[in-house]
Amino acid sequence: NFARLVRDAGGAAAFSASFTYAPEAPTDATPITFAATASGGLPPCTYSWEFDGDAGSGQSVTRTLSAGSHTVALTVTDAGGASAADVQTVAVASSCVIRSVTKLADPFRLKVAGSGYLSGCSVTVDGAPAPATLYKSSALVVAKGSGLKAMVPKGVSVQIVVSNPDGSRSAPYTFTR
């Protein structure tokens, strides 16, 4: 957490800015509310935000960010033109997570267990769409026997990804049959 202070000629802290965000452990499916605080300075203040190149304004703003690490910058300017800033890195987790992949037989299928799967989600194997995905909320069954078997050769590692209709995606999961 970095906060910049503007000091008056006597060295006392005259103006500072900081922000908090909630929830504290956001996911890519969760709106995040950022709330600014300023102390000192001449009211009224203006609040400017930057979210990885996307701008916002106001003392409180809400954003939904993609999974990953994001730099969030707040600049507060008072009525006298003085400014103070706070810059933080916000880690956003993926709401869609693969916990395990299991091979099922007769016919050949894969059971993809995890969380955050939405109805209408799809599965890719090494970037190619799987032949069929059956949604079961906490587990998916990837089906179609021989077509799927060809995509997942015995002894070869493949990357499996679940994509939700809202745009959220799991991290690649390495599976070897």
C-alpha positions, 0 to 999 in steps of 0.5 A: 500500500503506497500513499503519497502525502503533500506536506505544508511548508512547516513539514506537517502532513497537510493532505493524504489519500488512501482507498480500501476495496471490498470484498477483500478476496475478489473473483472475476465474477464479483463486483469490487467496490473501491472507496477513497478517503482523503484527509486534510486539504481544502474541500471539496475534493475530486477523485480520479481512478485508473484501473489498468488504463480504464478511468473512473471518478467519484469517491466510491466506484465499482468495477468487475475485473478479470482474473489476475493482478491489477494496478489500481491508482487513486488521485485526489485533488483538493479545491486548492489544486493540491493532490495526493495519491494511493496505488495498490495491486489488487489480486483477482481470482478466477471464479471458475476452477478445475480441481481434478480430471478423471477418465471414465470408461465405456464410452470414453469420457472425462469428469471435470470436477471443480467450482464456478461452472455455469450452465452453458459452459464449454470445455477445450482440450489444447484449445480445441472445443471438446465434442460435448459438455454435460453440465452438472454444476460441480462437475462436468462430463466431457463426452463423445467417446472416440472423438474425445479419445483422439483429442486426449491421446494415451500418455500425452499431457493436454491442457483442459480449460472450462469457459463460462458463458459470462466470459470467466475461464479456468486456469489451464489444467494439465491432464495425462491419460 
